[in-house]
Amino acid sequence: MHDNADLLGGVGGSLLDGLIDGLVRRGYAVAPNYFSAALVRALREEARYKDQHGEFRLAGIGRRQEHQKDTRVRSDRTCWLKGDSLAQCQLFEGLESLRLAVNRELFMGLFELESHFSIYGPGDFYQRHVDAFNGNNGRLLSVVLYLNEGWQSQWGGRLRIWPKANANRVVTEVEPRAGTLVAFLSENIPHEVLAATRERYSIAGWFRCNNTTADRLDPAR
């Protein structure tokens, strides 16, 4: 494995400190250039390869028995990450450092990560939502990594974030520029993916707690 300094786009400690500070103060944090340009490029090329070979599927909403596809809510395509490439393993290594730091500083009990590539074609979107409702899927912390080199503001595709449920005013909009990592509390922070005029690549992930009980296993998905 590589040293985390090779994976992250800047000084690892300061990047982690900034993310954690944002989570404490606002419930979300945005870190431009969090991962190295080389890693982001490798992940984007892998996503393109998998898409060309038919590995992406229309995204759905809900989990397990409640899972359904509704293009009125979201219209992107996804492909789950399984750690079956060097780039994915390097990404997981960097996100594992984040998991350990958050658990150490915020005592969140993050246990495992589930994640997938997302491709939003021109005009695709994902309406306002939260990633966990009343904790019913175990998701505690959401992360989004953008893979779009040379992204221009006029192309759209921003991530719109509200500060809390039922808030009427948007707190920020994040452009999907390559290497930018966004982290937010899954149950507390509503967000929306706005349509773009260009194809848009990202990785979405969720750190989950362990909901396994004596009579029920809790697999990642």
N, C-alpha and C positions, 0 to 999 in steps of 0.2 A: 504494500500500500504506500501511497505518497504521504508526505507530511502535509498537514492541513494548510500550511502557508502556501503550498503549491496549488491548492484547490480554490482557496478564497481569493477574491480579487484584490483585497487590501490586507491590512494587518488583522489577523484573525481575532485577537483579543478585543480590539476596539470595535470591530464589526459586531461581535457577539454582545459586547456591552451596550452598544447602541440599540440593538434589537430588543434586548431585555428591558432597557430603560423605556423604550417606546411601549412595550407590552404593559409595563407597570403603570405608566402615566396615562395611556390612552386606550389600551386594549388592542392596539395594532402598531406595527412598525414597518417602515420601508427602508431598504438598504440597497442603493444603487451599486452595481459592480461587486456584488457579494461573492459571486463565483468567477473564476478566471475565464477569460475570453476563449481559451483553448477548450476548456471543459464544456462551456456553453455551446460552442460550435460543434463539438462532437455529439452532444445530445440532440441538437437540431438536425444534424445529418442523419442520425439514427432514426429520429421521428420521420423524416422524409422517406428513408428507406423502408421502414415498416409500413408507411402509408402506401407506397408504391406496390408493396407486396400484399396489400389487402388485409392488414392486421388491425386497422382502425374500425370502430363501430360507432353508430349514432349513440350519443350519450343519453342516459336516462336519469330519472330523479327517484329518490327514495332508495331503500335498502331491502334486500331479500324479498319477502312476500309483497311488499309495497312498491317494489321497483317497477317503473313504467317509463315509456318514452313519450314525451310531449313536446313537440317542436314549438308550441306556443310559449313554453317556458324557457327552453334551451335548445340550441340547434348545432352545437359543436359535435365533433367526433373524438373518441378517446381510445387509448391503448394502454393497458395496465403495465407498470414497470415491475419486473420480476428479478432484477439484479443479474441479468444474463449477459451483460456487456461490461467492459472496463469502465466506460463512461458512467453507467448507472452505479457501479460499485463506488466510484469516486464521489458521485453525488450523494449516495447514502452515507459515505464516510463523513462528508461535510455536514449533513443534516443530523447525523448521530452526535456530533459535537454540539450542535444546537440543542438537541434533546437533553443531553447531559447537563448543559449549562442552565437551561430553563428549570429542570428538576432541582438542581442545586440551589438556584437563586429564588425560585418561585414556588417550589414544593408542589408542582402540578401533578406528579405521578404519571408522566407520559411514559407509555409502555412500548408501543410499536408504531410503525409508519406504514400507511398504505398510500399509493401514489399512482398517477397515470399521466401520460402525455395528453395534451389537448390540442386540437387543430380547429381554429375558427376560420371558416372561409369568409370571403367578402359578404357582409350583411348578416353573419351569424352573431348570436347574442346569448346571454343568460340573464334572465330577469332577476330583480332583487330577491334575495333569499339569505338564510343563514345555513351554515353547514351542519349544525346540530340543533335539534329542537327538543328542549327539556332533557337533554343528555341521552336521548333514546338510541343513539348509534355509537356512543362511546367516544366521539370525536371531541377533543379538548382544544387543540391548537392547529390551525390551518396554515399552510404555506403555499405560496405561488412563486415559481421561478419563470422568468420570461426569457425567450430564446431568439429574439428578433433583432438581428444586426441591422444598423442603419435605419431604425424606425423613425418616421417623421410624424410630428404632432398632427398634421392635417389628415393623416390616415385614420385617426380615431382609435377605437379598440381599447379605451382606457378601462381600468378597474375603478369603479365608483364605490366609495366607502361611506357609510353612515356611522355615527358614533355609538348608537344604541338602537334597540328595537323601537319602532314607532317614531323615530326622529324624522323630522321633515326637511332638515337641512343637511346637505352633503358635507362631510368634513374634509374630504380630499378626493382627488382623482389621480390615479397612477398610470403613467404611460408604460406600455409593454416593451420596454427597451431591454436588450440583451444583458443578462447578468443581474438584473434587478430582482431582489427577493422581497416578498411581502409576507409578513406573519401576522396573524390576528386570532383572537379568541373565537373559537368555532361557534359557540352558542350565543355570544353577545354582540357580534359585529355583523350587521347586514351589509351585503355588497352586491354589485351588479356588474356584468361584463357588457360594455357598450359595443355596438356593431362597428366594424372597421371596413375600409375599402380595399384592404390587402389581406392576404392570408396571414394568420397570426398563430404563432407557436408558443406553448407554455407547458409547464409541468405543475400540476396541482397535487398537493399532498396533505394528509391529515395524521397528526399524532393522536393516538387513542389511548385510553386507559384500558386496564385489563378487567373486563366484566365477567370473566369466567367464575362460575360458582361450582358447588359440589355436584350439581346435577345438570349443569349447562356449560358447554364449551363456547368460547367467544372467538371464532376465527376472524381474520381481518376483513373478509368479505365472503 
